[in-house]
């Protein structure tokens, strides 16, 4: 549980440091990109810290591109 709290504290510090400057400079696209990537990172970080097995995204890529590489 401490890992989750530490992870959230670090994430909040990142938000406090980065978001105000992005808003001040009116960088909407960068703010959205930062928010989405940070959210995905937080979710993955918390799941890993709780001991949940997270599958590799490479497996999905193999499923999608497998038939293409075999020439089907």
mmCIF file of the N, C-alpha and C atoms, coordinates in Angstrom:
data_MODEL
# 
_entry.id   MODEL 
# 
loop_
_atom_site.group_PDB 
_atom_site.id 
_atom_site.type_symbol 
_atom_site.label_atom_id 
_atom_site.label_alt_id 
_atom_site.label_comp_id 
_atom_site.label_asym_id 
_atom_site.label_entity_id 
_atom_site.label_seq_id 
_atom_site.pdbx_PDB_ins_code 
_atom_site.Cartn_x 
_atom_site.Cartn_y 
_atom_site.Cartn_z 
_atom_site.occupancy 
_atom_site.B_iso_or_equiv 
_atom_site.pdbx_formal_charge 
_atom_site.auth_seq_id 
_atom_site.auth_comp_id 
_atom_site.auth_asym_id 
_atom_site.auth_atom_id 
_atom_site.pdbx_PDB_model_num 
ATOM 1   N N  . UNK A 1 1  ? 0.822  -1.198  0.000   1.00 0.00 ? 1  UNK A N  1 
ATOM 2   C CA . UNK A 1 1  ? 0.000  0.000   0.000   1.00 0.00 ? 1  UNK A CA 1 
ATOM 3   C C  . UNK A 1 1  ? 0.866  1.262   0.000   1.00 0.00 ? 1  UNK A C  1 
ATOM 4   N N  . UNK A 1 2  ? 2.025  1.167   0.646   1.00 0.00 ? 2  UNK A N  1 
ATOM 5   C CA . UNK A 1 2  ? 2.924  2.324   0.677   1.00 0.00 ? 2  UNK A CA 1 
ATOM 6   C C  . UNK A 1 2  ? 3.444  2.650   -0.706  1.00 0.00 ? 2  UNK A C  1 
ATOM 7   N N  . UNK A 1 3  ? 3.636  1.614   -1.514  1.00 0.00 ? 3  UNK A N  1 
ATOM 8   C CA . UNK A 1 3  ? 4.114  1.845   -2.877  1.00 0.00 ? 3  UNK A CA 1 
ATOM 9   C C  . UNK A 1 3  ? 3.097  2.649   -3.678  1.00 0.00 ? 3  UNK A C  1 
ATOM 10  N N  . UNK A 1 4  ? 1.831  2.310   -3.505  1.00 0.00 ? 4  UNK A N  1 
ATOM 11  C CA . UNK A 1 4  ? 0.772  3.033   -4.225  1.00 0.00 ? 4  UNK A CA 1 
ATOM 12  C C  . UNK A 1 4  ? 0.738  4.486   -3.771  1.00 0.00 ? 4  UNK A C  1 
ATOM 13  N N  . UNK A 1 5  ? 0.834  4.710   -2.475  1.00 0.00 ? 5  UNK A N  1 
ATOM 14  C CA . UNK A 1 5  ? 0.818  6.081   -1.951  1.00 0.00 ? 5  UNK A CA 1 
ATOM 15  C C  . UNK A 1 5  ? 2.020  6.874   -2.451  1.00 0.00 ? 5  UNK A C  1 
ATOM 16  N N  . UNK A 1 6  ? 3.186  6.249   -2.462  1.00 0.00 ? 6  UNK A N  1 
ATOM 17  C CA . UNK A 1 6  ? 4.383  6.929   -2.965  1.00 0.00 ? 6  UNK A CA 1 
ATOM 18  C C  . UNK A 1 6  ? 4.252  7.221   -4.451  1.00 0.00 ? 6  UNK A C  1 
ATOM 19  N N  . UNK A 1 7  ? 3.718  6.267   -5.185  1.00 0.00 ? 7  UNK A N  1 
ATOM 20  C CA . UNK A 1 7  ? 3.532  6.454   -6.622  1.00 0.00 ? 7  UNK A CA 1 
ATOM 21  C C  . UNK A 1 7  ? 2.574  7.610   -6.898  1.00 0.00 ? 7  UNK A C  1 
ATOM 22  N N  . UNK A 1 8  ? 1.475  7.664   -6.152  1.00 0.00 ? 8  UNK A N  1 
ATOM 23  C CA . UNK A 1 8  ? 0.517  8.760   -6.326  1.00 0.00 ? 8  UNK A CA 1 
ATOM 24  C C  . UNK A 1 8  ? 1.119  10.102  -5.909  1.00 0.00 ? 8  UNK A C  1 
ATOM 25  N N  . UNK A 1 9  ? 1.917  10.118  -4.861  1.00 0.00 ? 9  UNK A N  1 
ATOM 26  C CA . UNK A 1 9  ? 2.546  11.365  -4.419  1.00 0.00 ? 9  UNK A CA 1 
ATOM 27  C C  . UNK A 1 9  ? 3.501  11.900  -5.480  1.00 0.00 ? 9  UNK A C  1 
ATOM 28  N N  . UNK A 1 10 ? 4.280  11.014  -6.073  1.00 0.00 ? 10 UNK A N  1 
ATOM 29  C CA . UNK A 1 10 ? 5.198  11.438  -7.136  1.00 0.00 ? 10 UNK A CA 1 
ATOM 30  C C  . UNK A 1 10 ? 4.422  11.930  -8.347  1.00 0.00 ? 10 UNK A C  1 
ATOM 31  N N  . UNK A 1 11 ? 3.329  11.251  -8.673  1.00 0.00 ? 11 UNK A N  1 
ATOM 32  C CA . UNK A 1 11 ? 2.506  11.672  -9.812  1.00 0.00 ? 11 UNK A CA 1 
ATOM 33  C C  . UNK A 1 11 ? 1.889  13.045  -9.575  1.00 0.00 ? 11 UNK A C  1 
ATOM 34  N N  . UNK A 1 12 ? 1.429  13.281  -8.365  1.00 0.00 ? 12 UNK A N  1 
ATOM 35  C CA . UNK A 1 12 ? 0.846  14.582  -8.034  1.00 0.00 ? 12 UNK A CA 1 
ATOM 36  C C  . UNK A 1 12 ? 1.905  15.677  -8.118  1.00 0.00 ? 12 UNK A C  1 
ATOM 37  N N  . UNK A 1 13 ? 3.119  15.368  -7.674  1.00 0.00 ? 13 UNK A N  1 
ATOM 38  C CA . UNK A 1 13 ? 4.201  16.353  -7.784  1.00 0.00 ? 13 UNK A CA 1 
ATOM 39  C C  . UNK A 1 13 ? 4.488  16.675  -9.247  1.00 0.00 ? 13 UNK A C  1 
ATOM 40  N N  . UNK A 1 14 ? 4.457  15.665  -10.104 1.00 0.00 ? 14 UNK A N  1 
ATOM 41  C CA . UNK A 1 14 ? 4.672  15.902  -11.534 1.00 0.00 ? 14 UNK A CA 1 
ATOM 42  C C  . UNK A 1 14 ? 3.579  16.801  -12.102 1.00 0.00 ? 14 UNK A C  1 
ATOM 43  N N  . UNK A 1 15 ? 2.344  16.564  -11.694 1.00 0.00 ? 15 UNK A N  1 
ATOM 44  C CA . UNK A 1 15 ? 1.225  17.377  -12.168 1.00 0.00 ? 15 UNK A CA 1 
ATOM 45  C C  . UNK A 1 15 ? 1.394  18.822  -11.706 1.00 0.00 ? 15 UNK A C  1 
ATOM 46  N N  . UNK A 1 16 ? 1.736  19.006  -10.440 1.00 0.00 ? 16 UNK A N  1 
ATOM 47  C CA . UNK A 1 16 ? 1.894  20.357  -9.887  1.00 0.00 ? 16 UNK A CA 1 
ATOM 48  C C  . UNK A 1 16 ? 3.010  21.114  -10.602 1.00 0.00 ? 16 UNK A C  1 
ATOM 49  N N  . UNK A 1 17 ? 4.056  20.412  -10.994 1.00 0.00 ? 17 UNK A N  1 
ATOM 50  C CA . UNK A 1 17 ? 5.182  21.067  -11.663 1.00 0.00 ? 17 UNK A CA 1 
ATOM 51  C C  . UNK A 1 17 ? 4.878  21.370  -13.125 1.00 0.00 ? 17 UNK A C  1 
ATOM 52  N N  . UNK A 1 18 ? 4.274  20.438  -13.840 1.00 0.00 ? 18 UNK A N  1 
ATOM 53  C CA . UNK A 1 18 ? 4.143  20.556  -15.292 1.00 0.00 ? 18 UNK A CA 1 
ATOM 54  C C  . UNK A 1 18 ? 2.878  21.271  -15.773 1.00 0.00 ? 18 UNK A C  1 
ATOM 55  N N  . UNK A 1 19 ? 1.744  20.975  -15.170 1.00 0.00 ? 19 UNK A N  1 
ATOM 56  C CA . UNK A 1 19 ? 0.463  21.460  -15.700 1.00 0.00 ? 19 UNK A CA 1 
ATOM 57  C C  . UNK A 1 19 ? 0.336  22.984  -15.685 1.00 0.00 ? 19 UNK A C  1 
ATOM 58  N N  . UNK A 1 20 ? 0.696  23.681  -14.616 1.00 0.00 ? 20 UNK A N  1 
ATOM 59  C CA . UNK A 1 20 ? 0.532  25.141  -14.651 1.00 0.00 ? 20 UNK A CA 1 
ATOM 60  C C  . UNK A 1 20 ? 1.289  25.820  -15.794 1.00 0.00 ? 20 UNK A C  1 
ATOM 61  N N  . UNK A 1 21 ? 2.494  25.348  -16.083 1.00 0.00 ? 21 UNK A N  1 
ATOM 62  C CA . UNK A 1 21 ? 3.244  25.975  -17.180 1.00 0.00 ? 21 UNK A CA 1 
ATOM 63  C C  . UNK A 1 21 ? 2.615  25.664  -18.532 1.00 0.00 ? 21 UNK A C  1 
ATOM 64  N N  . UNK A 1 22 ? 2.055  24.474  -18.685 1.00 0.00 ? 22 UNK A N  1 
ATOM 65  C CA . UNK A 1 22 ? 1.381  24.143  -19.943 1.00 0.00 ? 22 UNK A CA 1 
ATOM 66  C C  . UNK A 1 22 ? 0.120  24.985  -20.124 1.00 0.00 ? 22 UNK A C  1 
ATOM 67  N N  . UNK A 1 23 ? -0.600 25.209  -19.044 1.00 0.00 ? 23 UNK A N  1 
ATOM 68  C CA . UNK A 1 23 ? -1.804 26.041  -19.118 1.00 0.00 ? 23 UNK A CA 1 
ATOM 69  C C  . UNK A 1 23 ? -1.426 27.492  -19.395 1.00 0.00 ? 23 UNK A C  1 
ATOM 70  N N  . UNK A 1 24 ? -0.389 27.978  -18.731 1.00 0.00 ? 24 UNK A N  1 
ATOM 71  C CA . UNK A 1 24 ? 0.044  29.366  -18.909 1.00 0.00 ? 24 UNK A CA 1 
ATOM 72  C C  . UNK A 1 24 ? 0.460  29.635  -20.358 1.00 0.00 ? 24 UNK A C  1 
ATOM 73  N N  . UNK A 1 25 ? 1.167  28.674  -20.959 1.00 0.00 ? 25 UNK A N  1 
ATOM 74  C CA . UNK A 1 25 ? 1.627  28.846  -22.341 1.00 0.00 ? 25 UNK A CA 1 
ATOM 75  C C  . UNK A 1 25 ? 0.579  28.417  -23.371 1.00 0.00 ? 25 UNK A C  1 
ATOM 76  N N  . UNK A 1 26 ? -0.616 28.028  -22.891 1.00 0.00 ? 26 UNK A N  1 
ATOM 77  C CA . UNK A 1 26 ? -1.741 27.615  -23.741 1.00 0.00 ? 26 UNK A CA 1 
ATOM 78  C C  . UNK A 1 26 ? -1.352 26.466  -24.678 1.00 0.00 ? 26 UNK A C  1 
ATOM 79  N N  . UNK A 1 27 ? -0.692 25.483  -24.126 1.00 0.00 ? 27 UNK A N  1 
ATOM 80  C CA . UNK A 1 27 ? -0.277 24.291  -24.875 1.00 0.00 ? 27 UNK A CA 1 
ATOM 81  C C  . UNK A 1 27 ? -1.320 23.192  -24.651 1.00 0.00 ? 27 UNK A C  1 
ATOM 82  N N  . UNK A 1 28 ? -2.441 23.300  -25.347 1.00 0.00 ? 28 UNK A N  1 
ATOM 83  C CA . UNK A 1 28 ? -3.534 22.355  -25.139 1.00 0.00 ? 28 UNK A CA 1 
ATOM 84  C C  . UNK A 1 28 ? -3.186 20.940  -25.575 1.00 0.00 ? 28 UNK A C  1 
ATOM 85  N N  . UNK A 1 29 ? -2.586 20.794  -26.755 1.00 0.00 ? 29 UNK A N  1 
ATOM 86  C CA . UNK A 1 29 ? -2.256 19.455  -27.249 1.00 0.00 ? 29 UNK A CA 1 
ATOM 87  C C  . UNK A 1 29 ? -1.243 18.772  -26.333 1.00 0.00 ? 29 UNK A C  1 
ATOM 88  N N  . UNK A 1 30 ? -0.255 19.526  -25.900 1.00 0.00 ? 30 UNK A N  1 
ATOM 89  C CA . UNK A 1 30 ? 0.747  18.967  -25.009 1.00 0.00 ? 30 UNK A CA 1 
ATOM 90  C C  . UNK A 1 30 ? 0.139  18.597  -23.657 1.00 0.00 ? 30 UNK A C  1 
ATOM 91  N N  . UNK A 1 31 ? -0.814 19.401  -23.193 1.00 0.00 ? 31 UNK A N  1 
ATOM 92  C CA . UNK A 1 31 ? -1.483 19.113  -21.930 1.00 0.00 ? 31 UNK A CA 1 
ATOM 93  C C  . UNK A 1 31 ? -2.286 17.820  -22.027 1.00 0.00 ? 31 UNK A C  1 
ATOM 94  N N  . UNK A 1 32 ? -3.009 17.644  -23.128 1.00 0.00 ? 32 UNK A N  1 
ATOM 95  C CA . UNK A 1 32 ? -3.768 16.408  -23.330 1.00 0.00 ? 32 UNK A CA 1 
ATOM 96  C C  . UNK A 1 32 ? -2.843 15.202  -23.428 1.00 0.00 ? 32 UNK A C  1 
ATOM 97  N N  . UNK A 1 33 ? -1.772 15.349  -24.182 1.00 0.00 ? 33 UNK A N  1 
ATOM 98  C CA . UNK A 1 33 ? -0.819 14.247  -24.321 1.00 0.00 ? 33 UNK A CA 1 
ATOM 99  C C  . UNK A 1 33 ? -0.198 13.899  -22.975 1.00 0.00 ? 33 UNK A C  1 
ATOM 100 N N  . UNK A 1 34 ? 0.227  14.909  -22.238 1.00 0.00 ? 34 UNK A N  1 
ATOM 101 C CA . UNK A 1 34 ? 0.802  14.695  -20.912 1.00 0.00 ? 34 UNK A CA 1 
ATOM 102 C C  . UNK A 1 34 ? -0.200 13.997  -19.999 1.00 0.00 ? 34 UNK A C  1 
ATOM 103 N N  . UNK A 1 35 ? -1.446 14.449  -20.024 1.00 0.00 ? 35 UNK A N  1 
ATOM 104 C CA . UNK A 1 35 ? -2.468 13.884  -19.145 1.00 0.00 ? 35 UNK A CA 1 
ATOM 105 C C  . UNK A 1 35 ? -2.748 12.424  -19.469 1.00 0.00 ? 35 UNK A C  1 
ATOM 106 N N  . UNK A 1 36 ? -2.884 12.118  -20.749 1.00 0.00 ? 36 UNK A N  1 
ATOM 107 C CA . UNK A 1 36 ? -3.185 10.740  -21.151 1.00 0.00 ? 36 UNK A CA 1 
ATOM 108 C C  . UNK A 1 36 ? -2.023 9.811   -20.807 1.00 0.00 ? 36 UNK A C  1 
ATOM 109 N N  . UNK A 1 37 ? -0.810 10.225  -21.160 1.00 0.00 ? 37 UNK A N  1 
ATOM 110 C CA . UNK A 1 37 ? 0.346  9.377   -20.874 1.00 0.00 ? 37 UNK A CA 1 
ATOM 111 C C  . UNK A 1 37 ? 0.571  9.213   -19.373 1.00 0.00 ? 37 UNK A C  1 
ATOM 112 N N  . UNK A 1 38 ? 0.363  10.276  -18.613 1.00 0.00 ? 38 UNK A N  1 
ATOM 113 C CA . UNK A 1 38 ? 0.517  10.175  -17.165 1.00 0.00 ? 38 UNK A CA 1 
ATOM 114 C C  . UNK A 1 38 ? -0.540 9.251   -16.575 1.00 0.00 ? 38 UNK A C  1 
ATOM 115 N N  . UNK A 1 39 ? -1.777 9.343   -17.063 1.00 0.00 ? 39 UNK A N  1 
ATOM 116 C CA . UNK A 1 39 ? -2.845 8.471   -16.577 1.00 0.00 ? 39 UNK A CA 1 
ATOM 117 C C  . UNK A 1 39 ? -2.517 7.006   -16.845 1.00 0.00 ? 39 UNK A C  1 
ATOM 118 N N  . UNK A 1 40 ? -2.082 6.713   -18.069 1.00 0.00 ? 40 UNK A N  1 
ATOM 119 C CA . UNK A 1 40 ? -1.715 5.335   -18.414 1.00 0.00 ? 40 UNK A CA 1 
ATOM 120 C C  . UNK A 1 40 ? -0.558 4.867   -17.529 1.00 0.00 ? 40 UNK A C  1 
ATOM 121 N N  . UNK A 1 41 ? 0.418  5.729   -17.337 1.00 0.00 ? 41 UNK A N  1 
ATOM 122 C CA . UNK A 1 41 ? 1.548  5.382   -16.484 1.00 0.00 ? 41 UNK A CA 1 
ATOM 123 C C  . UNK A 1 41 ? 1.148  5.141   -15.038 1.00 0.00 ? 41 UNK A C  1 
ATOM 124 N N  . UNK A 1 42 ? 0.233  5.955   -14.531 1.00 0.00 ? 42 UNK A N  1 
ATOM 125 C CA . UNK A 1 42 ? -0.233 5.778   -13.157 1.00 0.00 ? 42 UNK A CA 1 
ATOM 126 C C  . UNK A 1 42 ? -0.963 4.451   -13.007 1.00 0.00 ? 42 UNK A C  1 
ATOM 127 N N  . UNK A 1 43 ? -1.857 4.162   -13.946 1.00 0.00 ? 43 UNK A N  1 
ATOM 128 C CA . UNK A 1 43 ? -2.613 2.907   -13.881 1.00 0.00 ? 43 UNK A CA 1 
ATOM 129 C C  . UNK A 1 43 ? -1.670 1.707   -13.938 1.00 0.00 ? 43 UNK A C  1 
ATOM 130 N N  . UNK A 1 44 ? -0.744 1.719   -14.888 1.00 0.00 ? 44 UNK A N  1 
ATOM 131 C CA . UNK A 1 44 ? 0.197  0.602   -15.000 1.00 0.00 ? 44 UNK A CA 1 
ATOM 132 C C  . UNK A 1 44 ? 1.102  0.508   -13.773 1.00 0.00 ? 44 UNK A C  1 
ATOM 133 N N  . UNK A 1 45 ? 1.568  1.629   -13.286 1.00 0.00 ? 45 UNK A N  1 
ATOM 134 C CA . UNK A 1 45 ? 2.434  1.623   -12.111 1.00 0.00 ? 45 UNK A CA 1 
ATOM 135 C C  . UNK A 1 45 ? 1.742  1.082   -10.872 1.00 0.00 ? 45 UNK A C  1 
ATOM 136 N N  . UNK A 1 46 ? 0.499  1.471   -10.678 1.00 0.00 ? 46 UNK A N  1 
ATOM 137 C CA . UNK A 1 46 ? -0.245 0.989   -9.514  1.00 0.00 ? 46 UNK A CA 1 
ATOM 138 C C  . UNK A 1 46 ? -0.526 -0.503  -9.637  1.00 0.00 ? 46 UNK A C  1 
ATOM 139 N N  . UNK A 1 47 ? -0.914 -0.955  -10.821 1.00 0.00 ? 47 UNK A N  1 
ATOM 140 C CA . UNK A 1 47 ? -1.193 -2.387  -10.980 1.00 0.00 ? 47 UNK A CA 1 
ATOM 141 C C  . UNK A 1 47 ? 0.063  -3.225  -10.756 1.00 0.00 ? 47 UNK A C  1 
ATOM 142 N N  . UNK A 1 48 ? 1.191  -2.760  -11.252 1.00 0.00 ? 48 UNK A N  1 
ATOM 143 C CA . UNK A 1 48 ? 2.441  -3.499  -11.035 1.00 0.00 ? 48 UNK A CA 1 
ATOM 144 C C  . UNK A 1 48 ? 2.827  -3.473  -9.560  1.00 0.00 ? 48 UNK A C  1 
ATOM 145 N N  . UNK A 1 49 ? 2.654  -2.335  -8.901  1.00 0.00 ? 49 UNK A N  1 
ATOM 146 C CA . UNK A 1 49 ? 3.022  -2.248  -7.485  1.00 0.00 ? 49 UNK A CA 1 
ATOM 147 C C  . UNK A 1 49 ? 2.106  -3.097  -6.602  1.00 0.00 ? 49 UNK A C  1 
ATOM 148 N N  . UNK A 1 50 ? 0.904  -3.379  -7.075  1.00 0.00 ? 50 UNK A N  1 
ATOM 149 C CA . UNK A 1 50 ? -0.005 -4.247  -6.324  1.00 0.00 ? 50 UNK A CA 1 
ATOM 150 C C  . UNK A 1 50 ? 0.232  -5.724  -6.614  1.00 0.00 ? 50 UNK A C  1 
ATOM 151 N N  . UNK A 1 51 ? 1.152  -6.008  -7.523  1.00 0.00 ? 51 UNK A N  1 
ATOM 152 C CA . UNK A 1 51 ? 1.489  -7.398  -7.815  1.00 0.00 ? 51 UNK A CA 1 
ATOM 153 C C  . UNK A 1 51 ? 0.653  -8.038  -8.903  1.00 0.00 ? 51 UNK A C  1 
ATOM 154 N N  . UNK A 1 52 ? -0.116 -7.255  -9.621  1.00 0.00 ? 52 UNK A N  1 
ATOM 155 C CA . UNK A 1 52 ? -0.925 -7.788  -10.714 1.00 0.00 ? 52 UNK A CA 1 
ATOM 156 C C  . UNK A 1 52 ? -0.022 -7.984  -11.923 1.00 0.00 ? 52 UNK A C  1 
ATOM 157 N N  . UNK A 1 53 ? -0.156 -9.148  -12.570 1.00 0.00 ? 53 UNK A N  1 
ATOM 158 C CA . UNK A 1 53 ? 0.665  -9.421  -13.745 1.00 0.00 ? 53 UNK A CA 1 
ATOM 159 C C  . UNK A 1 53 ? 0.117  -8.638  -14.936 1.00 0.00 ? 53 UNK A C  1 
ATOM 160 N N  . UNK A 1 54 ? 0.944  -7.805  -15.510 1.00 0.00 ? 54 UNK A N  1 
ATOM 161 C CA . UNK A 1 54 ? 0.557  -6.991  -16.660 1.00 0.00 ? 54 UNK A CA 1 
ATOM 162 C C  . UNK A 1 54 ? 1.182  -7.614  -17.902 1.00 0.00 ? 54 UNK A C  1 
ATOM 163 N N  . UNK A 1 55 ? 0.338  -7.924  -18.876 1.00 0.00 ? 55 UNK A N  1 
ATOM 164 C CA . UNK A 1 55 ? 0.839  -8.534  -20.103 1.00 0.00 ? 55 UNK A CA 1 
ATOM 165 C C  . UNK A 1 55 ? 1.564  -7.499  -20.943 1.00 0.00 ? 55 UNK A C  1 
ATOM 166 N N  . UNK A 1 56 ? 2.494  -7.989  -21.708 1.00 0.00 ? 56 UNK A N  1 
ATOM 167 C CA . UNK A 1 56 ? 3.289  -7.125  -22.566 1.00 0.00 ? 56 UNK A CA 1 
ATOM 168 C C  . UNK A 1 56 ? 2.467  -6.682  -23.774 1.00 0.00 ? 56 UNK A C  1 
ATOM 169 N N  . UNK A 1 57 ? 2.574  -5.422  -24.187 1.00 0.00 ? 57 UNK A N  1 
ATOM 170 C CA . UNK A 1 57 ? 1.865  -4.981  -25.387 1.00 0.00 ? 57 UNK A CA 1 
ATOM 171 C C  . UNK A 1 57 ? 2.420  -5.628  -26.654 1.00 0.00 ? 57 UNK A C  1 
ATOM 172 N N  . UNK A 1 58 ? 3.591  -6.234  -26.555 1.00 0.00 ? 58 UNK A N  1 
ATOM 173 C CA . UNK A 1 58 ? 4.175  -6.906  -27.706 1.00 0.00 ? 58 UNK A CA 1 
ATOM 174 C C  . UNK A 1 58 ? 3.312  -8.082  -28.159 1.00 0.00 ? 58 UNK A C  1 
ATOM 175 N N  . UNK A 1 59 ? 2.611  -8.725  -27.236 1.00 0.00 ? 59 UNK A N  1 
ATOM 176 C CA . UNK A 1 59 ? 1.732  -9.836  -27.599 1.00 0.00 ? 59 UNK A CA 1 
ATOM 177 C C  . UNK A 1 59 ? 0.607  -9.363  -28.515 1.00 0.00 ? 59 UNK A C  1 
ATOM 178 N N  . UNK A 1 60 ? 0.035  -8.214  -28.239 1.00 0.00 ? 60 UNK A N  1 
ATOM 179 C CA . UNK A 1 60 ? -1.016 -7.659  -29.090 1.00 0.00 ? 60 UNK A CA 1 
ATOM 180 C C  . UNK A 1 60 ? -0.472 -7.323  -30.470 1.00 0.00 ? 60 UNK A C  1 
ATOM 181 N N  . UNK A 1 61 ? 0.723  -6.783  -30.526 1.00 0.00 ? 61 UNK A N  1 
ATOM 182 C CA . UNK A 1 61 ? 1.340  -6.453  -31.813 1.00 0.00 ? 61 UNK A CA 1 
ATOM 183 C C  . UNK A 1 61 ? 1.580  -7.716  -32.621 1.00 0.00 ? 61 UNK A C  1 
ATOM 184 N N  . UNK A 1 62 ? 2.005  -8.788  -31.964 1.00 0.00 ? 62 UNK A N  1 
ATOM 185 C CA . UNK A 1 62 ? 2.217  -10.060 -32.661 1.00 0.00 ? 62 UNK A CA 1 
ATOM 186 C C  . UNK A 1 62 ? 0.910  -10.600 -33.228 1.00 0.00 ? 62 UNK A C  1 
ATOM 187 N N  . UNK A 1 63 ? -0.168 -10.472 -32.480 1.00 0.00 ? 63 UNK A N  1 
ATOM 188 C CA . UNK A 1 63 ? -1.471 -10.948 -32.952 1.00 0.00 ? 63 UNK A CA 1 
ATOM 189 C C  . UNK A 1 63 ? -1.922 -10.151 -34.169 1.00 0.00 ? 63 UNK A C  1 
ATOM 190 N N  . UNK A 1 64 ? -1.725 -8.851  -34.141 1.00 0.00 ? 64 UNK A N  1 
ATOM 191 C CA . UNK A 1 64 ? -2.170 -7.996  -35.241 1.00 0.00 ? 64 UNK A CA 1 
ATOM 192 C C  . UNK A 1 64 ? -1.323 -8.208  -36.484 1.00 0.00 ? 64 UNK A C  1 
ATOM 193 N N  . UNK A 1 65 ? -0.008 -8.215  -36.315 1.00 0.00 ? 65 UNK A N  1 
ATOM 194 C CA . UNK A 1 65 ? 0.881  -8.266  -37.471 1.00 0.00 ? 65 UNK A CA 1 
ATOM 195 C C  . UNK A 1 65 ? 1.329  -9.677  -37.840 1.00 0.00 ? 65 UNK A C  1 
ATOM 196 N N  . UNK A 1 66 ? 0.955  -10.675 -37.067 1.00 0.00 ? 66 UNK A N  1 
ATOM 197 C CA . UNK A 1 66 ? 1.334  -12.055 -37.367 1.00 0.00 ? 66 UNK A CA 1 
ATOM 198 C C  . UNK A 1 66 ? 0.872  -12.518 -38.739 1.00 0.00 ? 66 UNK A C  1 
ATOM 199 N N  . UNK A 1 67 ? -0.413 -12.356 -39.071 1.00 0.00 ? 67 UNK A N  1 
ATOM 200 C CA . UNK A 1 67 ? -0.869 -12.782 -40.399 1.00 0.00 ? 67 UNK A CA 1 
ATOM 201 C C  . UNK A 1 67 ? -0.211 -12.006 -41.541 1.00 0.00 ? 67 UNK A C  1 
ATOM 202 N N  . UNK A 1 68 ? 0.120  -10.771 -41.317 1.00 0.00 ? 68 UNK A N  1 
ATOM 203 C CA . UNK A 1 68 ? 0.759  -9.968  -42.370 1.00 0.00 ? 68 UNK A CA 1 
ATOM 204 C C  . UNK A 1 68 ? 2.161  -10.497 -42.652 1.00 0.00 ? 68 UNK A C  1 
ATOM 205 N N  . UNK A 1 69 ? 2.889  -10.844 -41.596 1.00 0.00 ? 69 UNK A N  1 
ATOM 206 C CA . UNK A 1 69 ? 4.258  -11.319 -41.792 1.00 0.00 ? 69 UNK A CA 1 
ATOM 207 C C  . UNK A 1 69 ? 4.296  -12.709 -42.415 1.00 0.00 ? 69 UNK A C  1 
ATOM 208 N N  . UNK A 1 70 ? 3.213  -13.491 -42.258 1.00 0.00 ? 70 UNK A N  1 
ATOM 209 C CA . UNK A 1 70 ? 3.152  -14.823 -42.854 1.00 0.00 ? 70 UNK A CA 1 
ATOM 210 C C  . UNK A 1 70 ? 2.662  -14.772 -44.292 1.00 0.00 ? 70 UNK A C  1 
ATOM 211 N N  . UNK A 1 71 ? 2.221  -13.608 -44.735 1.00 0.00 ? 71 UNK A N  1 
ATOM 212 C CA . UNK A 1 71 ? 1.773  -13.450 -46.115 1.00 0.00 ? 71 UNK A CA 1 
ATOM 213 C C  . UNK A 1 71 ? 0.341  -13.883 -46.356 1.00 0.00 ? 71 UNK A C  1 
ATOM 214 N N  . UNK A 1 72 ? -0.479 -13.899 -45.346 1.00 0.00 ? 72 UNK A N  1 
ATOM 215 C CA . UNK A 1 72 ? -1.877 -14.311 -45.508 1.00 0.00 ? 72 UNK A CA 1 
ATOM 216 C C  . UNK A 1 72 ? -2.737 -13.160 -45.947 1.00 0.00 ? 72 UNK A C  1 
# 
